[in-house]
Amino acid sequence: MSILDILILGAILSVAVTLALGLRALGRPGAEARSQSNRLMRLRVALQALAIALLVIGMWWKSTQGG
């Protein structure tokens, strides 16, 4: 398992954890909970972009290196 594979798995796991925390915050009442949920969902979108970028880099790398 290469370092890129580990980074991809870490990014995907981070997205899943952030999604779960955001959904949990969404279910709580109050303005602070809504604010926290919104912040977590924006973080999730950024982490998803990172995960997609890593996947694209990984596919490109494996196609050029023959791995």
ChimeraX commands (.cxc) that place a marker at each C-alpha (Angstrom):
marker #1 position 0.00,0.00,0.00 radius 0.5
marker #1 position 1.52,3.29,-1.10 radius 0.5
marker #1 position 1.46,6.61,0.72 radius 0.5
marker #1 position -1.05,7.88,-1.84 radius 0.5
marker #1 position -3.42,5.01,-1.02 radius 0.5
marker #1 position -3.16,5.84,2.67 radius 0.5
marker #1 position -3.85,9.53,1.98 radius 0.5
marker #1 position -6.92,8.64,-0.10 radius 0.5
marker #1 position -8.29,6.36,2.62 radius 0.5
marker #1 position -7.63,9.04,5.24 radius 0.5
marker #1 position -9.44,11.66,3.17 radius 0.5
marker #1 position -12.45,9.40,2.65 radius 0.5
marker #1 position -12.58,8.55,6.35 radius 0.5
marker #1 position -12.36,12.27,7.22 radius 0.5
marker #1 position -15.31,13.00,4.93 radius 0.5
marker #1 position -17.39,10.26,6.58 radius 0.5
marker #1 position -16.59,11.43,10.12 radius 0.5
marker #1 position -17.29,15.07,9.27 radius 0.5
marker #1 position -20.60,14.09,7.64 radius 0.5
marker #1 position -21.64,12.13,10.75 radius 0.5
marker #1 position -20.72,15.00,13.07 radius 0.5
marker #1 position -22.56,17.50,10.87 radius 0.5
marker #1 position -25.70,15.38,10.79 radius 0.5
marker #1 position -25.57,14.96,14.55 radius 0.5
marker #1 position -25.29,18.74,15.00 radius 0.5
marker #1 position -28.14,19.24,12.54 radius 0.5
marker #1 position -30.43,17.18,14.74 radius 0.5
marker #1 position -29.89,19.35,17.80 radius 0.5
marker #1 position -32.02,22.44,18.47 radius 0.5
marker #1 position -30.67,25.97,18.76 radius 0.5
marker #1 position -28.80,28.58,16.77 radius 0.5
marker #1 position -25.37,27.39,17.92 radius 0.5
marker #1 position -26.09,23.86,16.70 radius 0.5
marker #1 position -27.20,25.20,13.29 radius 0.5
marker #1 position -24.03,27.26,13.05 radius 0.5
marker #1 position -21.86,24.27,13.97 radius 0.5
marker #1 position -23.69,22.06,11.48 radius 0.5
marker #1 position -23.20,24.63,8.72 radius 0.5
marker #1 position -19.48,24.92,9.52 radius 0.5
marker #1 position -19.07,21.13,9.51 radius 0.5
marker #1 position -20.88,20.76,6.20 radius 0.5
marker #1 position -18.62,23.39,4.60 radius 0.5
marker #1 position -15.61,21.48,5.94 radius 0.5
marker #1 position -17.05,18.28,4.48 radius 0.5
marker #1 position -17.28,19.85,1.04 radius 0.5
marker #1 position -13.64,20.94,1.25 radius 0.5
marker #1 position -12.58,17.47,2.38 radius 0.5
marker #1 position -14.54,15.92,-0.49 radius 0.5
marker #1 position -12.71,18.17,-2.94 radius 0.5
marker #1 position -9.41,17.02,-1.43 radius 0.5
marker #1 position -10.46,13.36,-1.66 radius 0.5
marker #1 position -11.47,13.75,-5.30 radius 0.5
marker #1 position -8.19,15.51,-6.11 radius 0.5
marker #1 position -6.23,12.70,-4.46 radius 0.5
marker #1 position -8.23,10.09,-6.37 radius 0.5
marker #1 position -7.53,11.85,-9.68 radius 0.5
marker #1 position -3.83,12.14,-8.85 radius 0.5
marker #1 position -3.77,8.47,-7.85 radius 0.5
marker #1 position -5.43,7.34,-11.06 radius 0.5
marker #1 position -3.09,9.51,-13.13 radius 0.5
marker #1 position -0.05,8.21,-11.25 radius 0.5
marker #1 position -1.01,4.56,-11.65 radius 0.5
marker #1 position -1.78,5.01,-15.34 radius 0.5
marker #1 position 1.60,6.66,-16.06 radius 0.5
marker #1 position 3.65,4.36,-13.82 radius 0.5
marker #1 position 2.02,1.15,-14.97 radius 0.5
marker #1 position 0.97,0.20,-11.43 radius 0.5
marker link #1:1,2 radius 0.2
marker link #1:2,3 radius 0.2
marker link #1:3,4 radius 0.2
marker link #1:4,5 radius 0.2
marker link #1:5,6 radius 0.2
marker link #1:6,7 radius 0.2
marker link #1:7,8 radius 0.2
marker link #1:8,9 radius 0.2
marker link #1:9,10 radius 0.2
marker link #1:10,11 radius 0.2
marker link #1:11,12 radius 0.2
marker link #1:12,13 radius 0.2
marker link #1:13,14 radius 0.2
marker link #1:14,15 radius 0.2
marker link #1:15,16 radius 0.2
marker link #1:16,17 radius 0.2
marker link #1:17,18 radius 0.2
marker link #1:18,19 radius 0.2
marker link #1:19,20 radius 0.2
marker link #1:20,21 radius 0.2
marker link #1:21,22 radius 0.2
marker link #1:22,23 radius 0.2
marker link #1:23,24 radius 0.2
marker link #1:24,25 radius 0.2
marker link #1:25,26 radius 0.2
marker link #1:26,27 radius 0.2
marker link #1:27,28 radius 0.2
marker link #1:28,29 radius 0.2
marker link #1:29,30 radius 0.2
marker link #1:30,31 radius 0.2
marker link #1:31,32 radius 0.2
marker link #1:32,33 radius 0.2
marker link #1:33,34 radius 0.2
marker link #1:34,35 radius 0.2
marker link #1:35,36 radius 0.2
marker link #1:36,37 radius 0.2
marker link #1:37,38 radius 0.2
marker link #1:38,39 radius 0.2
marker link #1:39,40 radius 0.2
marker link #1:40,41 radius 0.2
marker link #1:41,42 radius 0.2
marker link #1:42,43 radius 0.2
marker link #1:43,44 radius 0.2
marker link #1:44,45 radius 0.2
marker link #1:45,46 radius 0.2
marker link #1:46,47 radius 0.2
marker link #1:47,48 radius 0.2
marker link #1:48,49 radius 0.2
marker link #1:49,50 radius 0.2
marker link #1:50,51 radius 0.2
marker link #1:51,52 radius 0.2
marker link #1:52,53 radius 0.2
marker link #1:53,54 radius 0.2
marker link #1:54,55 radius 0.2
marker link #1:55,56 radius 0.2
marker link #1:56,57 radius 0.2
marker link #1:57,58 radius 0.2
marker link #1:58,59 radius 0.2
marker link #1:59,60 radius 0.2
marker link #1:60,61 radius 0.2
marker link #1:61,62 radius 0.2
marker link #1:62,63 radius 0.2
marker link #1:63,64 radius 0.2
marker link #1:64,65 radius 0.2
marker link #1:65,66 radius 0.2
marker link #1:66,67 radius 0.2
view
